[in-house]
């Protein structure tokens, strides 16, 4: 499938942007089974620790009782109550939903959260969680789902520059259902996310973007399972401030993992349009640098691009975009200096205090003006 040229430009620009949004309220929900054998309660503690690092209110914990015969119905009701609180909040709200435990692929291709390998008690995460936040785009509510279980799903969608963000992070991609995703707590997805965010706070980062966190976790050489990141709505990832020293501007940090991908464009482009497009690519910051590796006529146009994995993960599933490979280096083939090619930025980590024209710092108080019970 192909994408129109204007949609291509717009989605690319939106994915590159690390958009710091002012949230006036934050709500969080942590879900696990009472009869759990994956140490899910420790992952709930890691999730609470992550919220504390981000200076967000603690999560409401919902433990599914062993006597609950309709867990999906009750979970959906709890989440609807959380959404209702967010709808009544003034300004823009953030909702984070965390599930830890067992998971498996359901008969309809959706993620099933199950009590245990031999248990017949389960609920459909798509229907009971994700579908419960299918709100109008005009609603100022962004949602992040973290599924710390052995299977995570992806969803293909049409290009949609929605004003809202619905974001999903899973413990492993949909090609893997390894039980190692539920290995001891120090190795779980939630523990890794919480640890990565704490590390960035200690280093003095101004803010943290969740797509970039997943990129860092996927790039680790010792990773047994690689987390997956997808957007259900929008082309931006939720980006929150860190209350650290604010000496490092994340925009200046080159990516640790890159994605090489193709984009099929319906429109033809002349040389002037190609020059304008490559000028746009050169304007992107080092953390989101995009390199144009090739342009081929295929009846329409086929672009070969490489970018930070965090940028591509915001576009994955959209019409026209197709992943070729994940890489840690750059194209080894020397390219001629000519219009249509972009030069990769030098890999360096420049402290904010030494950067000309650096972006202003933010504090958590600027983003979370009120805490909800």
C-alpha positions as CSV (number, residue, x, y, z in Angstrom):
1,X,0.0,0.0,0.0
2,X,1.1,3.5,-0.8
3,X,0.9,6.8,1.1
4,X,0.3,10.3,-0.4
5,X,3.3,12.6,-0.4
6,X,1.7,15.2,1.9
7,X,0.7,12.5,4.4
8,X,4.3,11.2,4.2
9,X,5.8,14.6,5.0
10,X,3.3,15.3,7.8
11,X,3.6,11.9,9.5
12,X,7.4,12.0,9.3
13,X,7.6,15.5,10.9
14,X,5.2,14.5,13.7
15,X,7.1,11.3,14.5
16,X,10.4,13.2,14.8
17,X,9.0,15.7,17.2
18,X,9.4,15.0,20.9
19,X,6.3,16.8,22.0
20,X,6.3,17.9,25.7
21,X,2.7,18.2,26.6
22,X,1.4,20.1,29.7
23,X,-0.7,17.6,31.7
24,X,-2.9,19.0,34.4
25,X,-3.9,15.6,35.8
26,X,-2.5,12.1,35.8
27,X,-4.3,8.8,36.6
28,X,-2.8,5.3,36.7
29,X,-4.2,1.8,37.1
30,X,-2.2,-1.3,37.9
31,X,-3.8,-4.7,37.2
32,X,-2.7,-8.2,38.3
33,X,-4.2,-11.6,39.4
34,X,-4.6,-12.6,43.0
35,X,-3.6,-16.2,42.1
36,X,-0.4,-15.1,40.2
37,X,2.8,-17.1,39.9
38,X,4.9,-14.5,38.0
39,X,5.8,-12.2,40.9
40,X,3.4,-9.7,39.3
41,X,3.2,-7.8,42.6
42,X,6.8,-6.9,42.3
43,X,6.2,-5.5,38.8
44,X,3.4,-3.5,40.3
45,X,5.9,-2.1,42.7
46,X,8.3,-1.3,39.8
47,X,5.4,0.6,38.1
48,X,4.7,2.6,41.3
49,X,8.4,3.4,41.5
50,X,8.4,4.6,37.9
51,X,5.5,6.9,38.7
52,X,7.3,8.3,41.7
53,X,10.4,9.0,39.7
54,X,8.2,10.9,37.2
55,X,6.6,12.8,40.1
56,X,3.2,11.4,39.2
57,X,0.4,10.3,41.6
58,X,0.5,6.6,42.7
59,X,-1.5,4.1,40.7
60,X,-4.8,2.5,41.8
61,X,-4.1,-1.2,42.2
62,X,-6.8,-3.7,41.1
63,X,-6.1,-7.2,42.1
64,X,-8.4,-9.7,40.4
65,X,-9.9,-11.9,43.1
66,X,-9.6,-15.7,42.7
67,X,-13.4,-15.8,43.1
68,X,-14.1,-13.3,40.3
69,X,-16.2,-15.1,37.6
70,X,-16.3,-12.0,35.3
71,X,-12.9,-10.4,35.5
72,X,-13.1,-8.7,32.1
73,X,-16.4,-7.0,33.0
74,X,-15.1,-5.8,36.3
75,X,-11.7,-4.6,34.9
76,X,-13.5,-2.7,32.1
77,X,-15.7,-1.0,34.7
78,X,-12.7,0.1,36.8
79,X,-11.0,1.6,33.7
80,X,-14.2,3.4,32.7
81,X,-14.2,5.0,36.2
82,X,-10.6,6.2,35.6
83,X,-11.5,7.6,32.2
84,X,-14.5,9.3,33.7
85,X,-12.3,11.1,36.2
86,X,-10.0,12.2,33.4
87,X,-12.9,13.5,31.4
88,X,-13.9,15.7,34.3
89,X,-10.4,17.1,34.9
90,X,-9.6,20.5,33.6
91,X,-7.0,20.7,30.8
92,X,-5.2,17.7,29.4
93,X,-5.0,14.4,31.3
94,X,-2.7,11.4,31.2
95,X,-3.8,7.8,31.9
96,X,-1.3,5.0,32.4
97,X,-2.6,1.4,32.5
98,X,-0.2,-1.5,33.6
99,X,-0.9,-5.2,33.5
100,X,1.6,-7.8,34.8
101,X,1.1,-11.6,34.6
102,X,0.5,-14.3,32.0
103,X,-0.6,-13.6,28.5
104,X,-1.4,-15.6,25.4
105,X,-2.8,-15.2,21.9
106,X,-6.6,-15.4,21.7
107,X,-8.6,-17.1,18.9
108,X,-9.4,-13.7,17.3
109,X,-5.7,-12.6,17.4
110,X,-6.1,-10.4,20.4
111,X,-4.1,-10.5,23.6
112,X,-5.6,-12.6,26.4
113,X,-4.5,-11.9,29.9
114,X,-4.7,-15.2,31.7
115,X,-4.5,-16.2,35.4
116,X,-2.0,-19.0,34.7
117,X,-0.9,-21.5,32.1
118,X,-3.4,-24.1,33.2
119,X,-6.2,-21.7,34.2
120,X,-9.3,-21.0,32.1
121,X,-9.9,-17.6,33.6
122,X,-8.9,-14.8,31.3
123,X,-10.0,-11.5,29.8
124,X,-9.5,-9.9,26.4
125,X,-7.1,-7.0,26.8
126,X,-8.2,-5.5,23.6
127,X,-11.9,-5.4,24.4
128,X,-11.7,-4.8,28.2
129,X,-8.8,-2.3,28.2
130,X,-7.8,-0.8,24.8
131,X,-11.4,-0.4,23.5
132,X,-12.5,1.3,26.7
133,X,-10.4,4.4,25.7
134,X,-11.8,4.7,22.2
135,X,-12.7,8.3,22.8
136,X,-13.3,11.2,20.4
137,X,-10.2,12.9,19.1
138,X,-11.4,16.1,20.7
139,X,-11.1,14.6,24.2
140,X,-7.8,15.9,25.7
141,X,-6.8,12.5,27.1
142,X,-3.6,10.6,26.3
143,X,-3.2,6.9,27.3
144,X,-0.2,4.6,27.8
145,X,-0.6,0.9,28.1
146,X,2.2,-1.3,29.5
147,X,1.6,-5.0,29.0
148,X,4.3,-6.9,31.0
149,X,3.4,-10.4,29.8
150,X,4.7,-13.0,27.3
151,X,2.8,-11.7,24.2
152,X,2.1,-8.2,22.9
153,X,0.1,-7.3,19.8
154,X,0.5,-4.7,17.1
155,X,-2.2,-3.0,15.1
156,X,-2.0,-1.7,11.6
157,X,-3.8,1.5,10.9
158,X,-4.3,4.3,8.3
159,X,-2.1,7.4,8.7
160,X,-3.9,9.4,11.4
161,X,-2.5,12.7,12.8
162,X,-4.8,12.6,15.8
163,X,-4.5,15.2,18.5
164,X,-4.6,12.4,21.1
165,X,-2.0,9.7,21.9
166,X,-2.8,6.1,22.6
167,X,0.4,4.2,23.1
168,X,1.2,0.5,23.8
169,X,4.4,-1.0,25.2
170,X,4.7,-4.8,25.4
171,X,7.3,-7.2,26.9
172,X,8.1,-8.9,23.6
173,X,7.1,-8.5,19.9
174,X,4.3,-10.5,18.4
175,X,6.8,-13.0,16.9
176,X,7.8,-14.2,20.3
177,X,5.9,-15.6,23.2
178,X,8.9,-16.6,25.2
179,X,8.2,-17.3,28.9
180,X,11.4,-15.4,29.6
181,X,9.3,-12.3,29.3
182,X,8.1,-13.3,32.8
183,X,11.5,-14.1,34.2
184,X,12.6,-12.8,37.7
185,X,11.5,-9.1,38.4
186,X,15.0,-7.7,37.8
187,X,14.6,-8.8,34.1
188,X,11.0,-7.9,33.5
189,X,9.8,-5.1,31.2
190,X,8.5,-2.9,34.0
191,X,11.8,-3.2,36.0
192,X,13.8,-2.3,32.9
193,X,11.6,0.7,32.1
194,X,11.7,2.0,35.7
195,X,15.5,1.5,35.8
196,X,16.1,3.3,32.5
197,X,14.0,6.3,33.6
198,X,15.9,6.5,37.0
199,X,19.2,6.3,35.1
200,X,18.2,9.2,32.9
201,X,17.1,11.2,35.8
202,X,20.4,10.7,37.6
203,X,22.2,11.7,34.4
204,X,20.3,15.0,34.4
205,X,18.0,14.5,31.3
206,X,15.4,17.2,30.9
207,X,12.6,14.8,29.9
208,X,12.0,11.2,28.9
209,X,10.0,9.9,25.9
210,X,8.6,6.4,26.1
211,X,9.4,5.4,22.5
212,X,13.0,6.4,23.2
213,X,13.1,4.2,26.3
214,X,11.9,1.2,24.3
215,X,14.6,2.0,21.7
216,X,17.3,1.9,24.4
217,X,16.0,-1.4,25.8
218,X,15.8,-3.1,22.4
219,X,19.4,-2.0,21.7
220,X,20.9,-3.8,24.7
221,X,23.2,-6.6,23.6
222,X,22.2,-8.9,26.5
223,X,18.4,-8.6,25.9
224,X,16.8,-12.1,25.9
225,X,13.4,-10.6,24.7
226,X,13.0,-7.2,23.1
227,X,10.1,-5.0,24.0
228,X,7.7,-3.7,21.4
229,X,6.3,-0.2,21.0
230,X,3.3,0.8,18.9
231,X,0.9,3.7,18.6
232,X,-2.8,3.1,18.3
233,X,-3.5,6.8,17.8
234,X,-1.3,9.8,16.9
235,X,2.3,9.9,15.7
236,X,3.9,11.3,18.9
237,X,5.1,9.4,22.0
238,X,4.2,10.4,25.5
239,X,7.0,12.7,26.8
240,X,7.3,13.6,30.4
241,X,9.8,15.9,32.4
242,X,12.3,14.5,34.8
243,X,13.1,16.4,38.0
244,X,16.9,15.9,37.6
245,X,19.7,18.4,37.1
246,X,18.5,19.2,33.6
247,X,22.0,19.3,32.2
248,X,21.5,17.0,29.2
249,X,19.3,17.8,26.3
250,X,17.9,14.5,24.9
251,X,17.6,16.1,21.4
252,X,21.5,16.0,21.2
253,X,21.9,12.3,22.0
254,X,22.3,10.1,18.9
255,X,20.1,6.9,18.8
256,X,21.5,3.6,20.1
257,X,19.4,1.7,17.6
258,X,18.3,2.6,14.1
259,X,15.7,1.3,11.7
260,X,16.0,1.0,7.9
261,X,12.7,1.1,6.2
262,X,11.0,1.8,2.9
263,X,8.1,4.1,2.1
264,X,6.0,3.8,-1.0
265,X,4.7,7.2,-2.2
266,X,1.8,7.6,-4.7
267,X,3.2,10.8,-6.1
268,X,6.2,11.3,-8.4
269,X,8.7,13.9,-7.3
270,X,10.9,16.2,-9.4
271,X,14.5,17.2,-8.4
272,X,13.4,20.4,-6.7
273,X,11.0,18.5,-4.5
274,X,13.6,16.0,-3.6
275,X,16.0,18.8,-2.7
276,X,13.4,20.4,-0.5
277,X,12.7,17.0,1.1
278,X,16.3,16.3,1.9
279,X,16.7,19.9,3.3
280,X,13.8,19.0,5.7
281,X,15.6,15.8,6.8
282,X,18.8,17.7,7.6
283,X,16.8,20.0,9.9
284,X,15.9,17.2,12.3
285,X,17.8,17.0,15.6
286,X,20.5,14.3,16.2
287,X,18.3,12.1,18.3
288,X,15.8,11.8,15.4
289,X,18.1,12.1,12.5
290,X,16.8,10.6,9.3
291,X,19.1,9.6,6.4
292,X,17.8,9.2,2.8
293,X,19.5,6.0,1.6
294,X,17.9,5.9,-1.8
295,X,15.0,6.9,-4.1
296,X,13.7,4.6,-6.7
297,X,11.0,5.0,-9.4
298,X,8.5,2.1,-9.2
299,X,5.6,3.4,-11.1
300,X,5.3,5.8,-8.2
301,X,8.2,6.4,-5.8
302,X,10.0,4.2,-3.3
303,X,12.1,5.9,-0.5
304,X,14.7,3.9,1.5
305,X,15.3,5.7,4.8
306,X,17.1,5.1,8.0
307,X,16.2,6.7,11.3
308,X,16.2,6.3,15.1
309,X,14.2,3.2,15.9
310,X,12.0,5.4,18.2
311,X,11.0,7.4,15.2
312,X,10.1,4.4,13.1
313,X,8.1,2.8,15.9
314,X,5.7,5.7,15.9
315,X,5.1,5.1,12.2
316,X,5.0,1.3,12.2
317,X,1.7,-0.1,10.9
318,X,0.9,3.0,8.9
319,X,0.1,2.6,5.2
320,X,3.2,2.9,3.0
321,X,5.8,2.2,5.7
322,X,7.7,-1.1,5.9
323,X,10.6,-2.2,8.1
324,X,13.6,-3.6,6.3
325,X,16.0,-4.1,9.3
326,X,17.1,-2.9,12.7
327,X,20.7,-1.8,12.7
328,X,23.2,-0.4,15.2
329,X,25.5,1.3,12.6
330,X,25.2,3.4,9.4
331,X,25.4,2.6,5.7
332,X,29.0,1.4,4.9
333,X,28.6,2.2,1.2
334,X,30.2,5.6,0.5
335,X,27.6,7.9,-1.0
336,X,28.4,10.8,-3.3
337,X,27.7,14.3,-2.1
338,X,24.6,15.1,-4.1
339,X,21.1,16.4,-3.7
340,X,18.8,13.7,-2.2
341,X,21.3,12.4,0.4
342,X,21.5,13.4,4.0
343,X,24.6,13.4,6.2
344,X,24.3,11.6,9.6
345,X,25.1,13.7,12.7
346,X,28.3,13.2,14.6
347,X,27.8,10.9,17.6
348,X,28.2,13.0,20.7
349,X,26.4,13.8,23.9
350,X,26.6,17.6,24.5
351,X,25.6,18.9,28.0
352,X,22.8,21.3,27.8
353,X,24.8,24.1,29.4
354,X,27.2,24.0,26.4
355,X,24.7,24.0,23.6
356,X,23.8,27.0,21.6
357,X,20.1,27.6,21.3
358,X,19.1,24.7,23.6
359,X,15.5,24.2,24.4
360,X,14.2,25.4,27.8
361,X,14.0,23.0,30.7
362,X,10.8,21.9,32.3
363,X,9.9,20.6,35.7
364,X,7.3,18.1,36.7
365,X,5.3,20.9,38.4
366,X,4.8,22.5,35.0
367,X,3.2,19.4,33.6
368,X,1.2,18.0,36.5
369,X,-0.7,20.8,38.2
370,X,-3.0,18.7,40.3
371,X,-3.0,15.1,41.6
372,X,-6.1,13.0,41.5
373,X,-7.1,10.6,44.2
